[in-house]
Amino acid sequence: MKQNSHCGSIHFTIKYDFQTQTLVVQIIEAKDLLAKDWTGTSDPYVKLYLLPDTKKKLKTKTIMKNLNPTWSETLKFPGYPYDKIQKRTLHIKVMDYDKMSSDDPIGEVNIPLCDIDLNQQHNIWRDLNPISKEKMKRGEILLTLAYNPVTGVLSATVVKCKDLKPMDLSGYSDPYVKIYLMYQNKRVEKVKTTCKPVTLNPNFDESFTFRVPPSKMDETHLVVTVMDRDQFKWNEKIGSVMLGLKSGQNEMEHWRDMLSKRRQPVSKWHYLKSDSSDV
């Protein structure tokens, strides 16, 4: 076992099944994870990607209040021929689940698969590297979603934002939020909030409704973008988030919760990203 970094370390195995063309990753355990909660602990889970692909994401269960969690979970990436899998990088990201805000990053590891012999199974300990804060510097947005399948009404409420990236020389922004209703990746409708001048922590509490029949919900998503209004030049994008069945893990969970809790409003914090494909 390698000496821990300040983020902790993670234990996992990698093997490649040539017959089924499947990369098999077992997430075993982590040690000495960084505490992210005020209680001095974390609620860790692990997300996996095969970069540069970011649409396919796998995730372990969450272990509550544990800096030395054991998962022993096997996750599989099927459908990768040998010549293709060698061009991928296994990205392992340890996150801290947060019920009241966006999940916090603990650390990450990248394993270029061209650097290991896929004819053998590998049992690996790796130090976690601090996750780049660049993606997290754009701020967060609190959104409330609700869907009524009887009336076909999709409701979206922009509640507030916090810690937005300053876009003006004053060190502040003049934020407003625009929402695109998308169907089959085409824009159907656009709405926007009022602008809140000179703030990085705006409160909006503005709601919008869209007509979406249940038959179209699987191919419908929302693109929510926080903008900075500028009187002297083009308005600038601060960050965005995409919510739907094909979005990121946190966003997809919000969408699924909305669909399963019919007519009940479901609120969730989301990190703003430079674009909706950010890992």
Secondary structure, 3 states (H helix, E strand, C coil): CCCCECCEEEEEEEEEECCCCEEEEEEEEEECCCCCCCCCCCCEEEEEEEECEEEEEEECCCCCCCCCCEEEEEEEECCCCHHHHCCCEEEEEEEECCCCCCCEEEEEEEEEHHHCCCCCCEEEEEECECCCCHHHCCCEEEEEEEEECCCCEEEEEEEEEECCCCCCCCCCCCEEEEEEEEECCEEEEEEECCCCCCCCCCEEEEEEEEECCHHHHHHEEEEEEEEECCCCCCCEEEEEEEECCCCCHHHHHHHHHHHHCCCCCEEEEEECECCCCCC
